[in-house]
Amino acid sequence: MGHGYEVFLKGPCLYAFKGLASRFAPIGVHLAMILIMAGSTLSAAGTFKGSITVPQGLNFVIGDVLAPIGFLSNPLDSFNTEVHVNRFYMDYYESGEVSQFYTDISLLNFEGKEIMRKTIRVNDPLRYGGITIYQTDWGISALQISKNGEGPFNLAVAPLQRSGDFKLFGTFLPTGESDSSGKVKGISMLARDLQSIVLYDEEGKFVGVRRPSSKLPIEINGTKIVIEDAIGSTGLDLKADPGVPIVYTGFGALMLTTTVSLLSHSQVWALQDGSTVVVGAKRNRAKREFSKEMNVLLNKVPELVGTNDAIES
């Protein structure tokens, strides 16, 4: 018969169809929607979430960060995994603004052996054992400096301003005793990122800018300082969501079954009685195109010339 039809013959009777899957597709659509709702419910009631800011070089245990947000939340074996921040670094635009930030992290088992390592960034998380670790934020935890040839030692840094993408961090290095008013004298250092540090003297006057990678000394109020390094801290979001695979499966099934449901289901019946053929057909959509298709098929039926028999359709 052609045209993609499945044909069945029994004696003088013929039955043909195509697009049968579209008849069952609506059932698949509803099942996919149920799957999506079930996955969403499980996500709402069984998820763990947590956030942490970790300086470069330090560790944390996944289970210490995550907290349940629903009555179905059930801890996973991977909660005992330890995370080590090997390195944190950033890329910059030509203007000096931060374009992307990265964290090189290792996952360690209870014996301290590395079981996985990956450099994550925004929109490229790490996934392991049902846990997803996202790169979401950054900061500066410390400046590593040398003072008058001694050191290096770490000087803690605190956030001074965090408004949108603009950040400002600062620290203070005491250089002497307090003045008559009780204020401690020292050198102030400000930083917007890991590229450069701005320094001010005891009176708050600008002295200069140093890049940690330059290792160039600068003398302020008789104190020689070398900024050896700027130690970044990474902001991580952790999530354990058992409903995500179910929701993704449901959406995949929904797209597939919706596409299949757009196909046409066509059926053709035919009965031969002597030289007469009686034909019936129907389709659930695109009926005008179906009429043209049937005309093409009927034109292929052979005619008996020289008889009064007709072909009815």
N, C-alpha and C positions, 0 to 999 in steps of 0.2 A: 504493500500500500504506500510506503514511503512517508516522507514528511515527519519522521520521528515517531510514528504511531506504533504501539504494541498491538498486534493483530491476533485474534483468536477465531478459529473456524470450527464449526460443528455442523456437518451436513450442509444444507443450503443457507445456514445462518452465519453471519459475520459480526464480530464485535471488535472495535478498535478504540484505543484511548491513548492520550499522552498528557503529561503534566499532572499525574496523580498526586505528586508530592504537595502540590499547592492546596489540595483538599485537607491535608493533615497539618499544614503549616500554621493555621490559626491556633490549633491545640498547642503546637510548639511555642508560639508567641506567648500564650498564657502561662505555660510552664516556665518559660524564661523569666517572665515578670515575677512569678512566685519565687523563683530562685534569687532574683535581685532583692526582693523584699526580705527573704530569709537571711541573705548575706548582710543586708543593712541592719537588720535586727541584731544579728550576732555581733556586728561591729559596734553597735551602740551599747550592748550589754556585756561584751567580753573583751574589750580592748584595754591595753596598758599603754600609758603615755608618760613621757618625762623629758626634761631639758636639763642640760648641764653645760657649764663653761669650764674648759680644761686647759691649763697652760701646757705648752709644748714640753714633752718629756715626762709627763705624769700619767698615772693610770686611774681607772675606775672600774667598778664591777657593774655590769648591766642591770642586775636585779636591784642594786642600791638606788638607781635612778628612776626606774619605772614604777608607776603607781596604778592600781586598778581604777577603772572608771565605771564599772558595771558589776552586777551580781553574778554574771557568768564568767568573769575574768579568772582564768586559771593559769598559774605560772608555768613557764616552759623550762625544759632542761637547759636551754641556752642562757637562762638568766644568770647562771653561775659563771659565764664567760667574762674574762677581764679584757678591757680595752686599753691599749697603750697608744698614746699620741706620739708618734715618731717625729713628726715635723709639721709645722704650720707655715704656709707661705701664701703670697698674694701676687696677682698680676695687676698691672696698672695701664690706664689709658695714657696717651701722649700728654694729656692735660695734667696728669698726676693723680687723677681720681682712681679709686679701686674699681677694677673691672670684674675680677673673679678671685675667689679665695679657695684654698685647697687644704686638706688635712690628710696626711699619710698616717693611717692607723693600722695597728695589728691587733688581732684577736688571739688571746692566750687561753689555754685550758687551765684546769686547776693545778697542773704540774708546771705551769709557766712556759709551756711550749707553744710556739706560734702555729696556729691552725688556719689562719687566713690573714691576708694583708691586701689593702687597697687604698689608693688615694681617691678620696671622695671630694666632690665639689657641689655647688648648687645645682640641683636637678640631676645629680648622678650619685645616688646614695649607695650605701653598702647594705646587702641583705644576707642574713645568715640565721638559720634555725628559727624562722618565723619572726625575727627581729629586723627592723629597718632603721638604719642610722642615717639621718639627714644632716647635711651641712647647711646651717641657717644663719650663723652670726660669727663675729670675730671681735677680738679685742687685743689689748696689749697688757701683759701681766707684769713684766719687769724689764728694766734696763740693766744690762751687764756692763759695769764700768770699772775703770781703774782710777785710783786717786793718788796723785803724787808717787806714781810707780808701784803702788801697792794694789793688790787684788789680782784678778778681777773679782767683784762681788755683785750680787743681785740687789737692785734697788726697786722696791715694789712700786707699781704704777697704778693709779686710780682713775676711773672715768670721771671727767669733769662735765662733759656735755654729750648727750646722745639724742640728736634730733634728726629723725629720718636717716639719710645716708651720711650726714655730717656727724663726725665723732671727734672728740678731743680728750686726750689723756694727759695726765701730768704727774710729776713726782718732785721731791724736794730733797736736796743733799745738804745737811747741816755742815757748816764750815767753821763754826766757832761758838762761843758762849752767847747767851742772850744779851741784848742791849738793855739800856736803862728802863725801857718800857716793858721788858719781859719777853719781847719777841725774839725768836731764834733766828740768827743770821744763817743764810745759806744760799745755795744756787737752785734756781727753779728750772725745770725742764718740761717742755710741752711737745706733744707729738700728735699728728693727725693719722699717721699710719706707720708702717715699719720702715719707711724710706729715709726719713730725716727727723732730727731732733733739734728743736729750737731752745737755746739756752739764754737765761737772764741772770744778772748778777744779784748781789745782796740788796741792791736798791730797786730791783725790778726793771733795770735797763737792759735792752737787748744787747747781747754780746756776739752771738753768731749761730750758725747752723752747722751741724755735723751729721754725716751719714754713717750709720753703724759699720758699714762695710769699708769705709775709708781708713779707719784706725788712726785718724789724725788727732793729735792732742790739741786742747784749747785751755788757756790759762785764764782763770776768773778769780779776781780778788786774792791772788797769790796761790791759788790752788790749781794744779795741772790735772785735767780730766781727759780720759780717753774713753769714748763710748765704744765698747767692744761689740755689743750686739743688742738688738731689740727682740725680746722674747714674746712671741705672739701667743694668744689663747684662742682656742676654737670654740664656737658655740654650736652645740649639737642637739638635735631633737631625736628622741628614740621612740619607737612605736612598735607594738606587737598587736596586730589586728587580724584575728582569725577569719573575719568575714570578707576580707579583700579578695582572696582567690574565688570565693563563691560569687561575689558581685561581678568580678571580671568574666567569669564563666557565663553568668546570666546575661551580661551585655553582649558577649560574643554570640551566644545562642539567639538572643533577640534580633541582632542584626542579620544573622543567617536565615532565621525563620521568616523574618519580615520580607527579606528579598525573595525567598521561595514563594511566599504567599502572593507575590505580584505576578507569578506565572499563571498562565491560563490552563484550565482543565478542560480538555476537549474529549467528546465521546461520539462515536459513530456506530450506528446499527444498520445492517443490510440483510435483506432476505431475497433469495432468488426463487422465483416461481416460474419454472419453464424458461422462457426467454424474457420474462419480466423481472426487474430488480427494483425492490422497494427500499428506499434509503431514508434514514432519519438521523439527525445529529443535533448536538447542543454544546454550548460553551458558556462558562460562567462570566467571561468578560471579553472585551475586544471582539464583539460579535460581527461588526462590519468586515473586519479582516478575516474572520472565520468564514463568512459567506463567500468571499473571494477564494479562500483556500478550498472550500468544498466544490466550487465550480471547477477549479483546476483538477481536483481529484475525480469528479464525475466525468470530465472530458476525457479521462483516460480509460473509462469503461468502454469496451468494444461494442459496437452496434451491429445488429443483424440486418443486412441490406436485403430488400426484397420481401419483407414480411410486414404484417400489420402490427406486430408487437411493439410496445413502447417501453421506454424507461421512465419510471415515475420517480420523482424525488420530492 
